[in-house]
Amino acid sequence: MIAFQASVSKGWLHDKGGFKFDEKYYKDPLYRQLQDRNMNGFVRREFPDYPLYHMEANLMQAGHANENQVLVGGIQPNLILAVALGSEFVIYPDRDSDISGNPLKNIASGKDLPALEQIMDHPFIQELDAQIIDLKSTHPELEVIPPFFWDNSGRATIHGIITTSFKLIGDNVMIMIIMDPDLLHVIHQWITDVYILLINHYAELANMPITSVHVGECSGTMISNDQYSEFITPYVTQLGKVFGNIRLHSCGQSDHILDAISQIENLKVIDTGSDTSIAKIREMTGLGFEINLEPPVNLMLKGSPKSDLIKWFDRVLEENQGGPLKFAFHLESGYAAENCLMIYDELLKRKLIRKS
């Protein structure tokens, strides 16, 4: 009932291994595959006794990834959508990529949103399509992983509804909640429809079965439970009805929105951290529900006492009551690796997991 998986960030790989993430890394799938193999080897040499991997934070699954896979459009989901709306893709050699500006910053009505066909006809989307078709033809020995997927599990990945609108519109999206809720609903429905279209498109193009959807609602903690229920829950529910199982990620302390999250239909996993109450999740979802959990950031930082991490660990196990629980973290340069890995050591010591 207990699992563990950890990954390293691009910043950590740059600082510790000197790796750089250039334009070719994102736009040339075969070049990326070679670079990823080099990074995989570096991480294995650094942590030979731990299940710690070079993977996109919280999206890839070690059991469904192998070095025969080649990622096409291995870019964060809302960045793909932003580029298709006119933003420039911004690349940093030492950290995650981003986009320039907010392409829907000046939106005034639903008429300002492009038709779904326009998104599919955008040169960037067309380029990703062509890469998949070419790789399937010229390298049939490789397993093509299309955009919005990160491994062969069939789990699609998108940013959450308000997380995406926040990226596309900017700070004004929070004002729209109060001042123009009708327009925000139109935008959120459009975002939902676009994600459904793109997931189905790339699953079909790459012959990838769709088994579930990871929804990264990173900005959802900035609003109230009632606002979450109105502007997020119905749209994630739509995704659940179309694709089945939903894994909902919530950044930050999420106790105040757990009721709205628990109302999402076909919700199968809550992935959270920042000392969100495991007892409260269990009370709402029951003992059979899967929880994925990251330790609070302050406990993973350099200088943080290991004793505090153990206290948190003991409390989590007590509140979990033996239900399905997965510990996860994404190693950043400012973290104390020994603190992070101590979670794995404790799980082994208490015979809650087997060494892997």
TORKOL-4160 file (C-alpha; in steps of 0.2 Angstrom, whole numbers, padded with zeros to 4 digits, m for minus):
356
<pt num="1" X="0000" Y="0000" Z="0000"/>
<pt num="2" X="0015" Y="0011" Z="0001"/>
<pt num="3" X="0026" Y="0017" Z="m0014"/>
<pt num="4" X="0040" Y="0029" Z="m0017"/>
<pt num="5" X="0047" Y="0038" Z="m0032"/>
<pt num="6" X="0058" Y="0053" Z="m0034"/>
<pt num="7" X="0066" Y="0063" Z="m0048"/>
<pt num="8" X="0079" Y="0077" Z="m0051"/>
<pt num="9" X="0075" Y="0094" Z="m0058"/>
<pt num="10" X="0083" Y="0102" Z="m0073"/>
<pt num="11" X="0091" Y="0115" Z="m0061"/>
<pt num="12" X="0099" Y="0101" Z="m0051"/>
<pt num="13" X="0105" Y="0092" Z="m0067"/>
<pt num="14" X="0113" Y="0109" Z="m0073"/>
<pt num="15" X="0121" Y="0113" Z="m0056"/>
<pt num="16" X="0128" Y="0095" Z="m0052"/>
<pt num="17" X="0131" Y="0088" Z="m0069"/>
<pt num="18" X="0133" Y="0103" Z="m0080"/>
<pt num="19" X="0119" Y="0098" Z="m0092"/>
<pt num="20" X="0111" Y="0112" Z="m0103"/>
<pt num="21" X="0093" Y="0112" Z="m0110"/>
<pt num="22" X="0095" Y="0121" Z="m0126"/>
<pt num="23" X="0083" Y="0123" Z="m0141"/>
<pt num="24" X="0088" Y="0107" Z="m0149"/>
<pt num="25" X="0084" Y="0098" Z="m0133"/>
<pt num="26" X="0066" Y="0103" Z="m0135"/>
<pt num="27" X="0064" Y="0103" Z="m0153"/>
<pt num="28" X="0074" Y="0087" Z="m0159"/>
<pt num="29" X="0067" Y="0071" Z="m0151"/>
<pt num="30" X="0082" Y="0060" Z="m0156"/>
<pt num="31" X="0094" Y="0073" Z="m0149"/>
<pt num="32" X="0084" Y="0074" Z="m0133"/>
<pt num="33" X="0083" Y="0055" Z="m0131"/>
<pt num="34" X="0102" Y="0055" Z="m0132"/>
<pt num="35" X="0104" Y="0069" Z="m0119"/>
<pt num="36" X="0091" Y="0060" Z="m0108"/>
<pt num="37" X="0101" Y="0044" Z="m0108"/>
<pt num="38" X="0116" Y="0054" Z="m0103"/>
<pt num="39" X="0107" Y="0062" Z="m0088"/>
<pt num="40" X="0099" Y="0045" Z="m0083"/>
<pt num="41" X="0117" Y="0038" Z="m0082"/>
<pt num="42" X="0123" Y="0053" Z="m0072"/>
<pt num="43" X="0109" Y="0051" Z="m0059"/>
<pt num="44" X="0111" Y="0032" Z="m0058"/>
<pt num="45" X="0130" Y="0035" Z="m0054"/>
<pt num="46" X="0125" Y="0049" Z="m0041"/>
<pt num="47" X="0112" Y="0038" Z="m0032"/>
<pt num="48" X="0115" Y="0020" Z="m0036"/>
<pt num="49" X="0105" Y="0014" Z="m0021"/>
<pt num="50" X="0090" Y="0024" Z="m0023"/>
<pt num="51" X="0075" Y="0024" Z="m0035"/>
<pt num="52" X="0079" Y="0042" Z="m0040"/>
<pt num="53" X="0077" Y="0047" Z="m0059"/>
<pt num="54" X="0078" Y="0060" Z="m0072"/>
<pt num="55" X="0060" Y="0063" Z="m0075"/>
<pt num="56" X="0048" Y="0077" Z="m0078"/>
<pt num="57" X="0042" Y="0082" Z="m0060"/>
<pt num="58" X="0027" Y="0071" Z="m0055"/>
<pt num="59" X="0022" Y="0067" Z="m0073"/>
<pt num="60" X="0033" Y="0052" Z="m0078"/>
<pt num="61" X="0031" Y="0035" Z="m0070"/>
<pt num="62" X="0047" Y="0025" Z="m0068"/>
<pt num="63" X="0038" Y="0008" Z="m0071"/>
<pt num="64" X="0032" Y="0014" Z="m0088"/>
<pt num="65" X="0048" Y="0023" Z="m0094"/>
<pt num="66" X="0062" Y="0016" Z="m0104"/>
<pt num="67" X="0077" Y="0022" Z="m0114"/>
<pt num="68" X="0069" Y="0015" Z="m0130"/>
<pt num="69" X="0056" Y="0029" Z="m0129"/>
<pt num="70" X="0057" Y="0045" Z="m0138"/>
<pt num="71" X="0048" Y="0060" Z="m0132"/>
<pt num="72" X="0040" Y="0072" Z="m0145"/>
<pt num="73" X="0035" Y="0089" Z="m0139"/>
<pt num="74" X="0041" Y="0085" Z="m0121"/>
<pt num="75" X="0035" Y="0102" Z="m0115"/>
<pt num="76" X="0024" Y="0107" Z="m0101"/>
<pt num="77" X="0006" Y="0106" Z="m0107"/>
<pt num="78" X="0000" Y="0124" Z="m0105"/>
<pt num="79" X="0016" Y="0130" Z="m0114"/>
<pt num="80" X="0011" Y="0121" Z="m0129"/>
<pt num="81" X="m0006" Y="0129" Z="m0129"/>
<pt num="82" X="0001" Y="0146" Z="m0126"/>
<pt num="83" X="0013" Y="0144" Z="m0141"/>
<pt num="84" X="m0002" Y="0139" Z="m0152"/>
<pt num="85" X="m0010" Y="0155" Z="m0146"/>
<pt num="86" X="0005" Y="0166" Z="m0152"/>
<pt num="87" X="0017" Y="0166" Z="m0137"/>
<pt num="88" X="0036" Y="0164" Z="m0140"/>
<pt num="89" X="0044" Y="0148" Z="m0132"/>
<pt num="90" X="0057" Y="0154" Z="m0120"/>
<pt num="91" X="0072" Y="0142" Z="m0117"/>
<pt num="92" X="0083" Y="0143" Z="m0102"/>
<pt num="93" X="0099" Y="0132" Z="m0101"/>
<pt num="94" X="0098" Y="0129" Z="m0083"/>
<pt num="95" X="0080" Y="0127" Z="m0078"/>
<pt num="96" X="0062" Y="0124" Z="m0085"/>
<pt num="97" X="0057" Y="0132" Z="m0101"/>
<pt num="98" X="0043" Y="0145" Z="m0101"/>
<pt num="99" X="0033" Y="0157" Z="m0113"/>
<pt num="100" X="0034" Y="0175" Z="m0116"/>
<pt num="101" X="0019" Y="0186" Z="m0110"/>
<pt num="102" X="0001" Y="0181" Z="m0109"/>
<pt num="103" X="m0007" Y="0177" Z="m0126"/>
<pt num="104" X="m0025" Y="0181" Z="m0120"/>
<pt num="105" X="m0020" Y="0195" Z="m0108"/>
<pt num="106" X="m0032" Y="0207" Z="m0117"/>
<pt num="107" X="m0047" Y="0195" Z="m0120"/>
<pt num="108" X="m0063" Y="0205" Z="m0119"/>
<pt num="109" X="m0076" Y="0191" Z="m0125"/>
<pt num="110" X="m0078" Y="0173" Z="m0130"/>
<pt num="111" X="m0076" Y="0179" Z="m0148"/>
<pt num="112" X="m0058" Y="0183" Z="m0145"/>
<pt num="113" X="m0055" Y="0164" Z="m0143"/>
<pt num="114" X="m0049" Y="0155" Z="m0159"/>
<pt num="115" X="m0059" Y="0141" Z="m0166"/>
<pt num="116" X="m0052" Y="0124" Z="m0161"/>
<pt num="117" X="m0047" Y="0120" Z="m0179"/>
<pt num="118" X="m0036" Y="0135" Z="m0179"/>
<pt num="119" X="m0026" Y="0128" Z="m0164"/>
<pt num="120" X="m0024" Y="0111" Z="m0174"/>
<pt num="121" X="m0018" Y="0121" Z="m0190"/>
<pt num="122" X="m0005" Y="0131" Z="m0180"/>
<pt num="123" X="0013" Y="0128" Z="m0187"/>
<pt num="124" X="0019" Y="0122" Z="m0170"/>
<pt num="125" X="0006" Y="0109" Z="m0169"/>
<pt num="126" X="0009" Y="0104" Z="m0187"/>
<pt num="127" X="0027" Y="0102" Z="m0183"/>
<pt num="128" X="0024" Y="0090" Z="m0169"/>
<pt num="129" X="0013" Y="0080" Z="m0179"/>
<pt num="130" X="0026" Y="0079" Z="m0193"/>
<pt num="131" X="0039" Y="0073" Z="m0180"/>
<pt num="132" X="0028" Y="0059" Z="m0174"/>
<pt num="133" X="0024" Y="0053" Z="m0192"/>
<pt num="134" X="0042" Y="0054" Z="m0197"/>
<pt num="135" X="0049" Y="0044" Z="m0182"/>
<pt num="136" X="0036" Y="0031" Z="m0184"/>
<pt num="137" X="0042" Y="0028" Z="m0202"/>
<pt num="138" X="0061" Y="0030" Z="m0200"/>
<pt num="139" X="0063" Y="0023" Z="m0183"/>
<pt num="140" X="0050" Y="0009" Z="m0180"/>
<pt num="141" X="0061" Y="0002" Z="m0167"/>
<pt num="142" X="0058" Y="0017" Z="m0155"/>
<pt num="143" X="0042" Y="0019" Z="m0145"/>
<pt num="144" X="0035" Y="0037" Z="m0149"/>
<pt num="145" X="0028" Y="0046" Z="m0134"/>
<pt num="146" X="0018" Y="0060" Z="m0140"/>
<pt num="147" X="0014" Y="0078" Z="m0133"/>
<pt num="148" X="0003" Y="0077" Z="m0117"/>
<pt num="149" X="0010" Y="0060" Z="m0113"/>
<pt num="150" X="0027" Y="0057" Z="m0104"/>
<pt num="151" X="0028" Y="0038" Z="m0103"/>
<pt num="152" X="0019" Y="0022" Z="m0111"/>
<pt num="153" X="0006" Y="0021" Z="m0096"/>
<pt num="154" X="m0007" Y="0030" Z="m0107"/>
<pt num="155" X="m0009" Y="0043" Z="m0093"/>
<pt num="156" X="m0012" Y="0060" Z="m0102"/>
<pt num="157" X="m0006" Y="0076" Z="m0093"/>
<pt num="158" X="m0012" Y="0093" Z="m0093"/>
<pt num="159" X="m0012" Y="0109" Z="m0083"/>
<pt num="160" X="m0027" Y="0112" Z="m0073"/>
<pt num="161" X="m0041" Y="0124" Z="m0079"/>
<pt num="162" X="m0037" Y="0139" Z="m0069"/>
<pt num="163" X="m0019" Y="0136" Z="m0069"/>
<pt num="164" X="m0020" Y="0136" Z="m0088"/>
<pt num="165" X="m0031" Y="0152" Z="m0089"/>
<pt num="166" X="m0019" Y="0160" Z="m0077"/>
<pt num="167" X="m0005" Y="0157" Z="m0088"/>
<pt num="168" X="m0014" Y="0163" Z="m0104"/>
<pt num="169" X="m0022" Y="0178" Z="m0096"/>
<pt num="170" X="m0011" Y="0183" Z="m0081"/>
<pt num="171" X="m0016" Y="0191" Z="m0065"/>
<pt num="172" X="m0032" Y="0197" Z="m0072"/>
<pt num="173" X="m0040" Y="0180" Z="m0071"/>
<pt num="174" X="m0042" Y="0182" Z="m0053"/>
<pt num="175" X="m0051" Y="0198" Z="m0055"/>
<pt num="176" X="m0062" Y="0190" Z="m0068"/>
<pt num="177" X="m0068" Y="0178" Z="m0055"/>
<pt num="178" X="m0077" Y="0192" Z="m0047"/>
<pt num="179" X="m0079" Y="0205" Z="m0061"/>
<pt num="180" X="m0083" Y="0194" Z="m0076"/>
<pt num="181" X="m0087" Y="0176" Z="m0071"/>
<pt num="182" X="m0097" Y="0173" Z="m0086"/>
<pt num="183" X="m0082" Y="0176" Z="m0098"/>
<pt num="184" X="m0071" Y="0166" Z="m0087"/>
<pt num="185" X="m0083" Y="0151" Z="m0088"/>
<pt num="186" X="m0082" Y="0153" Z="m0107"/>
<pt num="187" X="m0063" Y="0153" Z="m0107"/>
<pt num="188" X="m0063" Y="0138" Z="m0095"/>
<pt num="189" X="m0075" Y="0128" Z="m0107"/>
<pt num="190" X="m0064" Y="0133" Z="m0121"/>
<pt num="191" X="m0048" Y="0127" Z="m0112"/>
<pt num="192" X="m0057" Y="0110" Z="m0108"/>
<pt num="193" X="m0062" Y="0108" Z="m0126"/>
<pt num="194" X="m0045" Y="0111" Z="m0132"/>
<pt num="195" X="m0037" Y="0099" Z="m0120"/>
<pt num="196" X="m0049" Y="0085" Z="m0125"/>
<pt num="197" X="m0046" Y="0088" Z="m0143"/>
<pt num="198" X="m0027" Y="0088" Z="m0142"/>
<pt num="199" X="m0026" Y="0073" Z="m0130"/>
<pt num="200" X="m0037" Y="0063" Z="m0142"/>
<pt num="201" X="m0027" Y="0069" Z="m0157"/>
<pt num="202" X="m0010" Y="0064" Z="m0151"/>
<pt num="203" X="m0017" Y="0047" Z="m0143"/>
<pt num="204" X="m0023" Y="0043" Z="m0160"/>
<pt num="205" X="m0008" Y="0049" Z="m0170"/>
<pt num="206" X="0004" Y="0039" Z="m0159"/>
<pt num="207" X="m0007" Y="0024" Z="m0156"/>
<pt num="208" X="m0007" Y="0028" Z="m0137"/>
<pt num="209" X="m0022" Y="0021" Z="m0126"/>
<pt num="210" X="m0029" Y="0034" Z="m0114"/>
<pt num="211" X="m0030" Y="0026" Z="m0097"/>
<pt num="212" X="m0031" Y="0042" Z="m0086"/>
<pt num="213" X="m0028" Y="0061" Z="m0085"/>
<pt num="214" X="m0016" Y="0070" Z="m0073"/>
<pt num="215" X="m0023" Y="0087" Z="m0070"/>
<pt num="216" X="m0010" Y="0099" Z="m0063"/>
<pt num="217" X="m0020" Y="0112" Z="m0054"/>
<pt num="218" X="m0005" Y="0122" Z="m0048"/>
<pt num="219" X="m0014" Y="0138" Z="m0045"/>
<pt num="220" X="m0030" Y="0132" Z="m0037"/>
<pt num="221" X="m0025" Y="0135" Z="m0019"/>
<pt num="222" X="m0026" Y="0154" Z="m0022"/>
<pt num="223" X="m0045" Y="0153" Z="m0023"/>
<pt num="224" X="m0059" Y="0148" Z="m0011"/>
<pt num="225" X="m0068" Y="0132" Z="m0010"/>
<pt num="226" X="m0083" Y="0139" Z="m0017"/>
<pt num="227" X="m0074" Y="0147" Z="m0031"/>
<pt num="228" X="m0065" Y="0131" Z="m0035"/>
<pt num="229" X="m0082" Y="0122" Z="m0035"/>
<pt num="230" X="m0088" Y="0134" Z="m0048"/>
<pt num="231" X="m0073" Y="0137" Z="m0059"/>
<pt num="232" X="m0063" Y="0121" Z="m0058"/>
<pt num="233" X="m0073" Y="0106" Z="m0052"/>
<pt num="234" X="m0086" Y="0105" Z="m0067"/>
<pt num="235" X="m0073" Y="0106" Z="m0080"/>
<pt num="236" X="m0061" Y="0093" Z="m0073"/>
<pt num="237" X="m0077" Y="0082" Z="m0071"/>
<pt num="238" X="m0080" Y="0084" Z="m0089"/>
<pt num="239" X="m0062" Y="0077" Z="m0092"/>
<pt num="240" X="m0066" Y="0063" Z="m0081"/>
<pt num="241" X="m0082" Y="0059" Z="m0090"/>
<pt num="242" X="m0072" Y="0059" Z="m0107"/>
<pt num="243" X="m0056" Y="0050" Z="m0102"/>
<pt num="244" X="m0060" Y="0041" Z="m0085"/>
<pt num="245" X="m0048" Y="0041" Z="m0071"/>
<pt num="246" X="m0042" Y="0058" Z="m0064"/>
<pt num="247" X="m0026" Y="0061" Z="m0055"/>
<pt num="248" X="m0028" Y="0079" Z="m0047"/>
<pt num="249" X="m0012" Y="0088" Z="m0042"/>
<pt num="250" X="m0014" Y="0103" Z="m0030"/>
<pt num="251" X="0001" Y="0113" Z="m0026"/>
<pt num="252" X="0003" Y="0121" Z="m0009"/>
<pt num="253" X="m0008" Y="0119" Z="0007"/>
<pt num="254" X="m0024" Y="0112" Z="0000"/>
<pt num="255" X="m0035" Y="0109" Z="0016"/>
<pt num="256" X="m0047" Y="0123" Z="0011"/>
<pt num="257" X="m0051" Y="0116" Z="m0006"/>
<pt num="258" X="m0052" Y="0098" Z="m0002"/>
<pt num="259" X="m0071" Y="0098" Z="m0002"/>
<pt num="260" X="m0072" Y="0105" Z="m0020"/>
<pt num="261" X="m0058" Y="0093" Z="m0026"/>
<pt num="262" X="m0068" Y="0078" Z="m0018"/>
<pt num="263" X="m0083" Y="0082" Z="m0029"/>
<pt num="264" X="m0074" Y="0079" Z="m0045"/>
<pt num="265" X="m0081" Y="0064" Z="m0054"/>
<pt num="266" X="m0070" Y="0049" Z="m0057"/>
<pt num="267" X="m0057" Y="0056" Z="m0046"/>
<pt num="268" X="m0045" Y="0042" Z="m0042"/>
<pt num="269" X="m0029" Y="0050" Z="m0035"/>
<pt num="270" X="m0025" Y="0066" Z="m0026"/>
<pt num="271" X="m0007" Y="0072" Z="m0027"/>
<pt num="272" X="m0002" Y="0086" Z="m0015"/>
<pt num="273" X="0010" Y="0092" Z="m0002"/>
<pt num="274" X="0014" Y="0107" Z="0009"/>
<pt num="275" X="0007" Y="0098" Z="0024"/>
<pt num="276" X="m0010" Y="0096" Z="0017"/>
<pt num="277" X="m0020" Y="0085" Z="0030"/>
<pt num="278" X="m0019" Y="0067" Z="0025"/>
<pt num="279" X="m0032" Y="0064" Z="0039"/>
<pt num="280" X="m0044" Y="0076" Z="0030"/>
<pt num="281" X="m0042" Y="0068" Z="0013"/>
<pt num="282" X="m0045" Y="0050" Z="0021"/>
<pt num="283" X="m0060" Y="0057" Z="0030"/>
<pt num="284" X="m0067" Y="0063" Z="0013"/>
<pt num="285" X="m0062" Y="0049" Z="0001"/>
<pt num="286" X="m0060" Y="0033" Z="0012"/>
<pt num="287" X="m0046" Y="0021" Z="0015"/>
<pt num="288" X="m0046" Y="0013" Z="m0002"/>
<pt num="289" X="m0042" Y="0030" Z="m0011"/>
<pt num="290" X="m0024" Y="0033" Z="m0017"/>
<pt num="291" X="m0015" Y="0048" Z="m0011"/>
<pt num="292" X="0002" Y="0054" Z="m0018"/>
<pt num="293" X="0012" Y="0065" Z="m0006"/>
<pt num="294" X="0027" Y="0077" Z="m0007"/>
<pt num="295" X="0035" Y="0082" Z="0010"/>
<pt num="296" X="0034" Y="0101" Z="0014"/>
<pt num="297" X="0047" Y="0111" Z="0006"/>
<pt num="298" X="0054" Y="0118" Z="0022"/>
<pt num="299" X="0058" Y="0100" Z="0028"/>
<pt num="300" X="0069" Y="0096" Z="0012"/>
<pt num="301" X="0079" Y="0112" Z="0012"/>
<pt num="302" X="0097" Y="0112" Z="0017"/>
<pt num="303" X="0099" Y="0115" Z="0036"/>
<pt num="304" X="0082" Y="0108" Z="0040"/>
<pt num="305" X="0083" Y="0095" Z="0055"/>
<pt num="306" X="0081" Y="0077" Z="0051"/>
<pt num="307" X="0071" Y="0075" Z="0067"/>
<pt num="308" X="0057" Y="0087" Z="0060"/>
<pt num="309" X="0056" Y="0076" Z="0044"/>
<pt num="310" X="0054" Y="0060" Z="0055"/>
<pt num="311" X="0040" Y="0069" Z="0065"/>
<pt num="312" X="0031" Y="0073" Z="0049"/>
<pt num="313" X="0033" Y="0056" Z="0042"/>
<pt num="314" X="0026" Y="0048" Z="0058"/>
<pt num="315" X="0011" Y="0059" Z="0058"/>
<pt num="316" X="0008" Y="0055" Z="0039"/>
<pt num="317" X="0008" Y="0037" Z="0042"/>
<pt num="318" X="m0004" Y="0038" Z="0057"/>
<pt num="319" X="m0016" Y="0049" Z="0048"/>
<pt num="320" X="m0015" Y="0038" Z="0032"/>
<pt num="321" X="m0022" Y="0023" Z="0042"/>
<pt num="322" X="m0014" Y="0010" Z="0030"/>
<pt num="323" X="m0022" Y="0017" Z="0014"/>
<pt num="324" X="m0013" Y="0018" Z="m0003"/>
<pt num="325" X="0000" Y="0031" Z="m0001"/>
<pt num="326" X="0014" Y="0036" Z="m0013"/>
<pt num="327" X="0029" Y="0047" Z="m0007"/>
<pt num="328" X="0036" Y="0058" Z="m0020"/>
<pt num="329" X="0048" Y="0073" Z="m0022"/>
<pt num="330" X="0058" Y="0082" Z="m0035"/>
<pt num="331" X="0075" Y="0086" Z="m0030"/>
<pt num="332" X="0080" Y="0104" Z="m0032"/>
<pt num="333" X="0098" Y="0112" Z="m0030"/>
<pt num="334" X="0093" Y="0120" Z="m0013"/>
<pt num="335" X="0087" Y="0104" Z="m0006"/>
<pt num="336" X="0097" Y="0092" Z="0006"/>
<pt num="337" X="0097" Y="0076" Z="m0003"/>
<pt num="338" X="0100" Y="0066" Z="0013"/>
<pt num="339" X="0084" Y="0073" Z="0020"/>
<pt num="340" X="0074" Y="0068" Z="0005"/>
<pt num="341" X="0082" Y="0051" Z="0003"/>
<pt num="342" X="0079" Y="0048" Z="0022"/>
<pt num="343" X="0061" Y="0045" Z="0018"/>
<pt num="344" X="0065" Y="0030" Z="0007"/>
<pt num="345" X="0078" Y="0024" Z="0021"/>
<pt num="346" X="0064" Y="0025" Z="0034"/>
<pt num="347" X="0052" Y="0016" Z="0023"/>
<pt num="348" X="0064" Y="0002" Z="0020"/>
<pt num="349" X="0069" Y="0001" Z="0039"/>
<pt num="350" X="0051" Y="m0001" Z="0044"/>
<pt num="351" X="0048" Y="m0014" Z="0030"/>
<pt num="352" X="0034" Y="m0004" Z="0022"/>
<pt num="353" X="0042" Y="m0005" Z="0005"/>
<pt num="354" X="0055" Y="m0017" Z="m0004"/>
<pt num="355" X="0071" Y="m0011" Z="m0010"/>
<pt num="356" X="0071" Y="m0006" Z="m0028"/>
